[in-house]
């Protein structure tokens, strides 16, 4: 099977997602990080009345066009305690920020431009319609405020609350089962023999999945044993996982048994091996309703492939219309680059940034796919297309930032 281009691999993964997961309703207080399942429209107008933007006096602009002007104070309007009367010529109402503007008033005389004595207010400056927020300045009833597929954060939740929503329709969290494989692996904190290493991939892919909006099912570490692997796949099915992510064992070595175990369980293989670096031995398929993505065992490869393929798959399950959107952005090369081969590169890199120019990207000299220390200090992935021509420092390029939210 020939190597599949990265864009084609992602398109195949997203095309195999049967559709968004089911909808559930939750209290708005539980909405942080959830994905909206339907467009959210305003149930009320905000502000629902003309409101003052400053402390001062509600007046008629015509009454204070010529100053000084003396006005009779007839009442007070405060937030939650509006003045219910009507303002007539020559009158003023003491008003506070956010309070309703009385009927008949069309301007706010701020308190810095006024002097009050008893029941008389003297305007020292004109007030020609300033500092008055019209009804519906923010939004109006029926207006669409948040689109389906958006991730709910502090800003969007505040907007939903102000629009009158106490309950929100969201997609349930997709269930992502993560299975690490290999005789050489031990869990963090467990004693390791001289020929073993600490498993980091499962933790990293679990974190990526949580950030993308999923519920993670940790299947643990399974040894290189066909029966044990099939049993773990069965646990993923029993848990009704929407997506099974395997880590390691997907290549063709004597101890790479994941593909064989999945095949014995009925895997419909979509593709295997992608033209990228790091991460060539990437596998995708389906086990009935459960999507499967098999990632390489090298930790950097698995994390990079998780960003490129697992996160978009989760977002597609959540009904995000931007699931397959290009997350790269323009930058400038910080050094000369040689011609590239047939695989698309994702090089770990540092950035120089300034507010008035594109970031300058400096790829690390060490790019081995086992080196988490390099990935941990990198700020971006520099993308080098397959068969890219040699490039000079200062040439345009594309990067994926590692310090940005993934959704």
C-alpha positions as CSV (number, residue, x, y, z in Angstrom):
1,X,0.0,0.0,0.0
2,X,1.5,3.4,-1.1
3,X,2.0,6.3,1.3
4,X,-1.1,8.5,1.6
5,X,-0.7,12.3,1.5
6,X,-1.6,14.0,4.8
7,X,-4.5,15.9,3.5
8,X,-6.0,12.8,1.9
9,X,-5.6,10.8,5.1
10,X,-7.4,13.5,7.1
11,X,-10.2,13.7,4.5
12,X,-10.7,9.9,4.7
13,X,-10.8,9.9,8.5
14,X,-13.4,12.7,8.6
15,X,-15.5,11.1,5.8
16,X,-15.6,7.9,7.9
17,X,-17.2,9.7,10.9
18,X,-20.9,8.6,10.7
19,X,-22.2,11.9,12.0
20,X,-22.2,13.9,15.2
21,X,-22.9,12.2,18.5
22,X,-26.3,12.7,20.3
23,X,-27.6,15.9,21.8
24,X,-28.2,16.4,25.5
25,X,-29.3,19.4,27.6
26,X,-27.3,20.6,30.5
27,X,-27.5,23.5,33.0
28,X,-25.6,26.5,31.7
29,X,-23.3,26.3,34.8
30,X,-22.0,23.0,33.4
31,X,-21.4,24.3,29.9
32,X,-17.7,25.2,30.0
33,X,-15.8,23.3,27.4
34,X,-18.9,21.7,25.9
35,X,-19.8,22.0,22.2
36,X,-23.1,23.7,21.3
37,X,-25.5,21.4,19.3
38,X,-27.8,24.1,17.9
39,X,-27.6,27.7,17.0
40,X,-28.3,29.8,20.1
41,X,-30.7,32.7,19.7
42,X,-31.5,35.5,22.1
43,X,-34.6,35.1,24.2
44,X,-34.6,38.7,25.2
45,X,-33.3,42.1,24.0
46,X,-30.2,43.5,25.7
47,X,-30.4,46.1,27.1
48,X,-34.2,45.7,27.3
49,X,-34.6,49.5,27.8
50,X,-32.6,52.7,27.0
51,X,-29.9,52.8,29.7
52,X,-27.4,55.2,31.1
53,X,-23.7,54.5,30.4
54,X,-22.6,57.0,33.1
55,X,-23.6,58.3,36.5
56,X,-25.2,61.7,36.2
57,X,-28.6,63.1,35.2
58,X,-31.2,62.1,32.6
59,X,-32.2,65.3,30.7
60,X,-33.6,66.6,27.5
61,X,-30.8,67.7,25.2
62,X,-32.7,70.8,24.2
63,X,-32.9,71.9,27.8
64,X,-29.1,72.0,28.2
65,X,-28.1,73.2,24.7
66,X,-27.3,76.6,26.2
67,X,-25.4,76.5,29.4
68,X,-25.5,77.2,32.2
69,X,-29.0,75.7,32.5
70,X,-31.0,75.2,35.7
71,X,-33.2,72.1,35.9
72,X,-35.6,70.8,38.5
73,X,-34.7,67.4,40.0
74,X,-37.8,65.2,40.1
75,X,-36.5,61.7,41.1
76,X,-33.9,59.0,40.8
77,X,-33.3,56.1,38.5
78,X,-31.0,53.3,39.7
79,X,-30.2,49.8,38.4
80,X,-33.2,47.6,39.4
81,X,-35.1,50.7,40.6
82,X,-36.0,52.7,37.6
83,X,-37.9,56.0,37.6
84,X,-41.4,55.3,36.3
85,X,-42.5,58.9,35.5
86,X,-42.0,61.0,32.4
87,X,-39.5,63.8,32.1
88,X,-41.0,67.2,31.1
89,X,-39.2,70.3,29.8
90,X,-36.9,71.8,32.4
91,X,-36.7,68.6,34.5
92,X,-33.9,66.2,35.3
93,X,-33.7,62.7,37.0
94,X,-30.7,61.6,39.0
95,X,-29.4,58.5,37.2
96,X,-26.7,55.8,37.7
97,X,-24.8,53.6,35.3
98,X,-27.0,50.8,33.9
99,X,-30.3,52.4,35.1
100,X,-33.3,52.9,32.8
101,X,-33.5,56.3,31.1
102,X,-36.9,57.8,31.9
103,X,-39.4,58.4,29.1
104,X,-38.9,61.9,27.8
105,X,-35.1,62.1,28.3
106,X,-32.8,61.8,25.4
107,X,-29.3,62.6,26.9
108,X,-27.2,62.0,30.0
109,X,-25.6,65.0,31.7
110,X,-22.6,63.4,33.4
111,X,-22.2,64.4,37.1
112,X,-18.7,65.9,36.4
113,X,-20.5,68.5,34.2
114,X,-23.3,69.3,36.7
115,X,-23.8,70.9,40.1
116,X,-26.7,69.8,42.3
117,X,-28.1,71.9,45.1
118,X,-31.3,70.7,46.8
119,X,-33.9,70.0,44.1
120,X,-32.0,72.0,41.4
121,X,-29.3,70.8,39.0
122,X,-27.2,73.2,37.0
123,X,-25.7,72.0,33.7
124,X,-22.2,73.4,33.0
125,X,-21.8,71.6,29.6
126,X,-24.3,70.6,26.9
127,X,-25.4,66.9,26.7
128,X,-26.2,66.2,23.1
129,X,-27.4,62.6,23.2
130,X,-24.2,61.1,24.6
131,X,-23.8,58.4,27.2
132,X,-27.2,56.8,26.4
133,X,-27.3,53.1,25.4
134,X,-30.3,52.4,23.2
135,X,-32.5,49.4,23.8
136,X,-31.0,46.4,21.9
137,X,-27.6,48.0,21.6
138,X,-26.0,44.6,22.4
139,X,-28.5,42.2,20.8
140,X,-32.2,41.8,20.0
141,X,-34.6,39.0,20.7
142,X,-34.4,36.3,18.0
143,X,-30.9,37.3,16.9
144,X,-28.4,34.3,16.5
145,X,-25.6,34.8,19.0
146,X,-23.6,31.5,19.0
147,X,-23.4,29.0,16.2
148,X,-23.8,25.2,16.5
149,X,-20.4,23.5,16.7
150,X,-18.8,26.3,18.8
151,X,-17.0,25.4,22.0
152,X,-18.6,27.1,25.0
153,X,-16.1,29.2,26.9
154,X,-16.4,32.1,29.4
155,X,-17.3,34.6,26.8
156,X,-19.9,32.5,25.0
157,X,-21.4,31.3,28.3
158,X,-21.8,34.9,29.5
159,X,-23.5,35.8,26.3
160,X,-25.9,32.8,26.5
161,X,-26.8,33.7,30.1
162,X,-27.4,37.4,29.2
163,X,-29.6,36.2,26.4
164,X,-31.9,34.3,28.8
165,X,-30.7,30.7,28.5
166,X,-30.5,28.6,31.7
167,X,-30.2,25.3,29.8
168,X,-28.1,24.6,26.7
169,X,-28.3,21.9,24.0
170,X,-24.8,20.4,23.6
171,X,-23.3,17.3,22.0
172,X,-22.6,14.5,24.5
173,X,-18.9,13.9,25.0
174,X,-17.5,11.5,22.4
175,X,-16.1,8.4,24.1
176,X,-12.4,7.9,23.1
177,X,-10.7,4.7,24.2
178,X,-6.9,5.0,24.4
179,X,-4.9,1.7,24.3
180,X,-1.1,1.7,24.8
181,X,0.7,-1.4,23.6
182,X,4.2,-2.9,24.2
183,X,6.1,-5.2,26.5
184,X,8.5,-2.4,27.2
185,X,6.0,0.0,28.8
186,X,5.3,0.7,32.4
187,X,3.0,3.4,33.9
188,X,4.4,6.6,35.3
189,X,5.6,6.1,38.8
190,X,5.9,2.3,38.5
191,X,9.4,0.6,38.8
192,X,10.9,-0.1,35.3
193,X,13.4,-2.8,34.5
194,X,16.6,-1.9,32.6
195,X,14.9,-2.7,29.3
196,X,11.7,-0.8,29.9
197,X,10.5,2.8,29.5
198,X,7.8,4.9,31.0
199,X,4.6,5.1,28.9
200,X,3.9,8.8,28.0
201,X,1.8,8.4,24.9
202,X,-1.5,7.4,26.6
203,X,-1.3,10.3,29.0
204,X,-0.6,12.7,26.1
205,X,-3.4,11.4,23.9
206,X,-5.8,11.4,26.8
207,X,-5.0,15.0,27.5
208,X,-5.4,16.0,23.8
209,X,-8.8,14.2,23.7
210,X,-10.0,15.9,26.9
211,X,-9.0,19.3,25.5
212,X,-10.9,18.5,22.3
213,X,-14.0,17.8,24.2
214,X,-14.0,14.0,24.6
215,X,-14.5,11.6,27.5
216,X,-11.5,9.4,27.8
217,X,-11.6,5.6,28.5
218,X,-8.1,4.5,29.6
219,X,-7.6,0.9,28.5
220,X,-4.2,0.8,30.1
221,X,-1.1,-0.8,28.7
222,X,-1.4,-4.2,27.0
223,X,1.5,-6.5,26.2
224,X,2.4,-7.7,22.8
225,X,0.0,-10.6,22.9
226,X,-2.7,-11.2,20.3
227,X,-5.2,-12.5,22.9
228,X,-4.6,-9.6,25.3
229,X,-5.0,-7.1,22.5
230,X,-8.2,-8.6,21.3
231,X,-9.6,-8.5,24.8
232,X,-8.7,-4.8,25.1
233,X,-10.5,-4.1,21.8
234,X,-13.5,-5.9,23.2
235,X,-13.4,-3.6,26.3
236,X,-13.5,-0.6,24.0
237,X,-16.5,-2.0,22.2
238,X,-18.3,-2.9,25.5
239,X,-17.8,0.7,26.6
240,X,-19.4,1.8,23.3
241,X,-16.4,3.9,22.4
242,X,-16.9,6.2,19.4
243,X,-13.2,6.2,18.7
244,X,-10.4,3.8,19.6
245,X,-6.9,5.2,19.5
246,X,-4.1,2.6,19.7
247,X,-0.5,3.6,20.4
248,X,2.3,1.5,19.0
249,X,2.3,-2.0,17.4
250,X,0.8,-0.9,14.1
251,X,3.8,-1.5,11.9
252,X,5.0,-4.8,10.4
253,X,7.6,-6.1,12.9
254,X,7.4,-9.5,14.7
255,X,6.0,-7.8,17.8
256,X,3.6,-5.4,16.0
257,X,0.3,-7.2,16.6
258,X,-2.2,-4.4,16.8
259,X,-3.3,-4.5,13.2
260,X,-3.6,-8.3,13.4
261,X,-5.7,-8.1,16.5
262,X,-8.0,-5.5,15.0
263,X,-8.3,-7.6,11.8
264,X,-9.3,-10.6,13.9
265,X,-12.0,-8.5,15.5
266,X,-13.3,-7.5,12.0
267,X,-11.5,-4.2,11.2
268,X,-12.4,-2.6,7.9
269,X,-9.1,-1.1,7.1
270,X,-9.3,2.4,5.6
271,X,-5.6,3.1,5.1
272,X,-2.2,2.3,6.6
273,X,0.9,4.5,6.3
274,X,0.9,8.2,5.6
275,X,3.5,10.3,3.8
276,X,4.5,12.4,6.8
277,X,7.3,12.7,9.3
278,X,7.1,11.9,12.1
279,X,4.3,9.3,12.0
280,X,4.4,7.2,8.8
281,X,3.0,4.0,10.3
282,X,-0.5,5.5,10.9
283,X,-3.6,3.3,10.5
284,X,-7.3,4.1,10.2
285,X,-10.4,1.9,9.9
286,X,-13.7,1.0,11.5
287,X,-14.9,-1.7,13.8
288,X,-18.7,-1.5,13.2
289,X,-19.8,1.9,14.6
290,X,-16.4,2.5,16.3
291,X,-13.7,4.5,14.4
292,X,-10.1,3.4,14.9
293,X,-6.9,5.4,14.6
294,X,-3.7,3.5,15.1
295,X,-0.8,5.8,16.0
296,X,2.9,5.2,16.0
297,X,4.6,4.2,19.2
298,X,7.3,6.9,19.2
299,X,6.0,9.6,21.6
300,X,6.6,12.6,19.4
301,X,5.0,10.8,16.4
302,X,1.9,9.9,18.4
303,X,1.4,13.5,19.7
304,X,2.0,15.1,16.3
305,X,-0.4,12.6,14.7
306,X,-2.9,13.2,17.6
307,X,-2.9,16.9,16.8
308,X,-3.3,16.3,13.0
309,X,-5.8,13.4,13.0
310,X,-7.3,12.5,16.4
311,X,-8.4,16.0,17.4
312,X,-10.2,16.7,14.1
313,X,-11.9,13.3,14.4
314,X,-13.2,14.3,17.9
315,X,-14.3,17.7,16.6
316,X,-16.2,16.0,13.8
317,X,-17.9,13.7,16.3
318,X,-19.0,16.9,18.1
319,X,-20.5,18.4,14.9
320,X,-17.9,21.1,14.6
321,X,-18.1,22.3,11.0
322,X,-14.5,23.5,11.2
323,X,-13.2,20.1,12.2
324,X,-11.0,19.7,9.1
325,X,-10.0,23.4,9.0
326,X,-6.4,24.2,8.2
327,X,-4.9,25.3,11.6
328,X,-1.6,26.5,10.1
329,X,-0.6,30.1,9.8
330,X,2.1,32.1,7.9
331,X,5.6,32.6,9.2
332,X,9.1,33.2,7.9
333,X,12.0,30.8,7.9
334,X,14.8,31.5,10.4
335,X,17.4,29.5,8.5
336,X,18.0,27.8,5.1
337,X,16.2,24.5,4.6
338,X,17.2,21.7,2.2
339,X,15.0,20.1,-0.4
340,X,12.5,17.7,1.2
341,X,11.7,14.1,0.2
342,X,8.4,12.4,-0.4
343,X,7.1,12.8,3.2
344,X,5.5,16.0,4.6
345,X,7.6,17.1,7.6
346,X,6.4,18.6,10.8
347,X,9.5,20.0,12.4
348,X,9.6,21.0,16.0
349,X,10.6,24.6,16.2
350,X,11.1,27.8,18.3
351,X,9.5,31.2,17.3
352,X,10.7,34.8,17.4
353,X,7.7,37.0,17.5
354,X,7.1,40.8,17.3
355,X,3.7,42.6,17.1
356,X,4.5,44.2,13.7
357,X,5.8,41.2,11.7
358,X,5.3,37.6,11.0
359,X,6.8,35.1,13.4
360,X,10.2,33.8,12.4
361,X,10.5,30.0,12.9
362,X,13.7,28.2,13.9
363,X,13.5,24.5,13.5
364,X,15.4,22.5,16.2
365,X,18.6,20.8,15.1
366,X,17.4,17.5,16.7
367,X,14.3,16.1,15.2
368,X,14.3,12.4,16.4
369,X,10.7,11.2,17.0
370,X,11.6,9.8,20.4
371,X,12.7,13.2,21.9
372,X,10.0,14.6,24.1
373,X,12.5,17.2,25.5
374,X,12.6,18.9,22.1
375,X,8.8,18.8,21.7
376,X,8.3,20.0,25.2
377,X,10.3,23.2,24.6
378,X,9.0,23.8,21.0
379,X,6.5,26.5,20.3
380,X,5.4,25.4,16.8
381,X,5.6,22.7,14.1
382,X,7.2,23.9,10.9
383,X,5.4,22.3,7.9
384,X,7.6,21.3,5.0
385,X,5.5,19.9,2.1
386,X,6.5,16.7,0.4
387,X,9.1,17.4,-2.4
388,X,9.5,21.0,-1.2
389,X,12.3,22.8,-3.0
390,X,15.3,24.2,-1.0
391,X,14.3,27.4,0.9
392,X,16.3,30.4,2.2
393,X,16.1,32.2,5.6
394,X,13.3,34.8,5.3
395,X,11.3,32.8,2.8
396,X,7.5,32.3,3.6
397,X,6.4,29.1,5.3
398,X,3.5,27.6,7.3
399,X,3.5,26.7,11.0
400,X,1.1,25.1,13.5
401,X,1.4,26.8,16.9
402,X,1.7,24.5,19.9
403,X,0.8,27.2,22.4
404,X,-2.7,27.8,21.1
405,X,-6.0,26.2,22.1
406,X,-6.7,23.2,19.9
407,X,-10.4,24.1,19.5
